[in-house]
Amino acid sequence: MATGVDGFEDPPAEVLAEAAAAFGLLASSARLHIVWALAQGESDVTGLAERVGGALPAVSQHLTKLKLAGLVRSRREGRRMVYFVDDSDVVTVVRLMVGQLTARADVVSAPVRALRGTGG
């Protein structure tokens, strides 16, 4: 392993490949929205489809991919499956990224809102 800036060692290739695969799955806005929703609390596929505005079969397919990657887990409650994110690191990364981008969008749109408020 090579040592990078500030004394941090470069991770092994296998770790980078696993991270790239996880980020690849989260590169879909639909899957990212599903993980974001599940980071706020568990849900069944019907609730998720309503929340993210997706068709039930599509949301189900996204959940299957996220489960296979280990980003989402599920448990049975009677006749329904309940999905959740069981990895606090995944929740942290998603919340951090979406939160930062939301804050940036708010800063960029603030001057426009101010102009509209003044009638300009």
C-alpha positions as CSV (number, residue, x, y, z in Angstrom):
1,M,0.0,0.0,0.0
2,A,1.3,3.4,-0.9
3,T,1.2,6.3,1.5
4,G,-0.7,9.3,0.2
5,V,-1.1,12.9,1.4
6,D,-1.1,13.5,5.2
7,G,0.1,10.0,5.9
8,F,-3.0,8.2,4.8
9,E,-2.4,4.9,3.2
10,D,-4.1,4.0,-0.1
11,P,-6.7,1.3,0.4
12,P,-6.3,-2.1,-1.2
13,A,-7.7,-2.5,-4.8
14,E,-10.4,-4.8,-3.5
15,V,-11.7,-2.1,-1.1
16,L,-11.7,0.5,-3.8
17,A,-13.6,-1.9,-6.1
18,E,-16.2,-2.6,-3.5
19,A,-16.6,1.2,-2.8
20,A,-16.9,1.9,-6.5
21,A,-19.6,-0.8,-6.8
22,A,-21.6,0.8,-3.9
23,F,-21.2,4.3,-5.4
24,G,-22.2,2.9,-8.8
25,L,-25.5,1.6,-7.3
26,L,-26.1,4.9,-5.6
27,A,-25.4,6.8,-8.9
28,S,-29.0,6.1,-9.9
29,S,-31.2,8.9,-8.6
30,A,-34.0,6.4,-8.0
31,R,-31.8,4.1,-5.8
32,L,-30.3,7.1,-4.0
33,H,-33.8,8.3,-3.2
34,I,-34.8,4.9,-1.9
35,V,-31.7,4.7,0.3
36,W,-32.3,8.3,1.5
37,A,-35.9,7.4,2.3
38,L,-34.8,4.3,4.2
39,A,-32.2,6.3,6.1
40,Q,-35.1,8.2,7.6
41,G,-36.9,5.0,8.6
42,E,-37.9,1.6,7.5
43,S,-40.7,1.0,4.9
44,D,-42.3,-1.6,2.8
45,V,-42.1,-1.5,-1.0
46,T,-45.6,0.1,-1.4
47,G,-44.6,3.0,0.9
48,L,-41.3,3.4,-0.8
49,A,-42.9,3.5,-4.3
50,E,-45.4,6.2,-3.1
51,R,-42.6,8.2,-1.4
52,V,-40.1,8.1,-4.3
53,G,-42.8,8.3,-7.0
54,G,-41.8,5.1,-8.7
55,A,-43.7,2.1,-10.1
56,L,-43.9,-0.8,-7.7
57,P,-42.0,-3.3,-9.9
58,A,-39.2,-0.7,-10.6
59,V,-38.8,0.0,-6.9
60,S,-38.8,-3.7,-6.1
61,Q,-36.0,-4.2,-8.7
62,H,-34.0,-1.4,-7.2
63,L,-34.4,-2.9,-3.7
64,T,-33.2,-6.2,-5.0
65,K,-30.0,-4.7,-6.3
66,L,-29.5,-2.7,-3.1
67,K,-30.0,-5.8,-1.0
68,L,-27.5,-7.9,-3.2
69,A,-24.9,-5.1,-2.6
70,G,-25.5,-5.2,1.1
71,L,-26.7,-1.6,1.2
72,V,-30.3,-2.5,2.3
73,R,-31.7,-5.3,4.4
74,S,-35.2,-6.6,4.9
75,R,-37.3,-8.6,7.3
76,R,-40.7,-10.2,7.0
77,E,-43.6,-8.8,9.0
78,G,-46.6,-11.0,8.4
79,R,-47.3,-10.9,4.7
80,R,-45.1,-7.9,3.9
81,M,-41.4,-7.2,3.6
82,V,-40.0,-4.3,5.5
83,Y,-36.8,-2.7,4.2
84,F,-34.2,-0.7,6.1
85,V,-30.6,0.5,6.0
86,D,-28.7,-1.4,8.7
87,D,-25.3,0.3,8.0
88,S,-24.8,3.6,9.8
89,D,-21.9,4.4,7.5
90,V,-24.1,4.2,4.4
91,V,-26.6,6.4,6.1
92,T,-23.9,8.9,7.0
93,V,-22.4,9.0,3.5
94,V,-25.8,9.5,1.9
95,R,-27.0,12.1,4.4
96,L,-23.7,14.0,4.1
97,M,-23.7,14.0,0.3
98,V,-27.3,15.0,-0.1
99,G,-27.1,17.5,2.7
100,Q,-24.1,19.2,1.2
101,L,-25.7,19.4,-2.3
102,T,-28.9,20.7,-0.8
103,A,-27.0,23.4,1.1
104,R,-25.2,24.4,-2.1
105,A,-28.4,24.6,-4.1
106,D,-30.0,26.7,-1.4
107,V,-27.0,29.1,-1.4
108,V,-27.1,29.4,-5.2
109,S,-30.8,30.0,-5.4
110,A,-30.9,32.5,-2.5
111,P,-30.0,35.5,-4.6
112,V,-32.7,34.6,-7.1
113,R,-35.3,34.3,-4.3
114,A,-34.1,37.7,-3.0
115,L,-34.5,39.3,-6.4
116,R,-38.0,37.9,-6.8
117,G,-38.9,39.1,-3.4
118,T,-38.0,42.7,-4.3
119,G,-40.0,42.6,-7.5
120,G,-36.8,42.5,-9.6
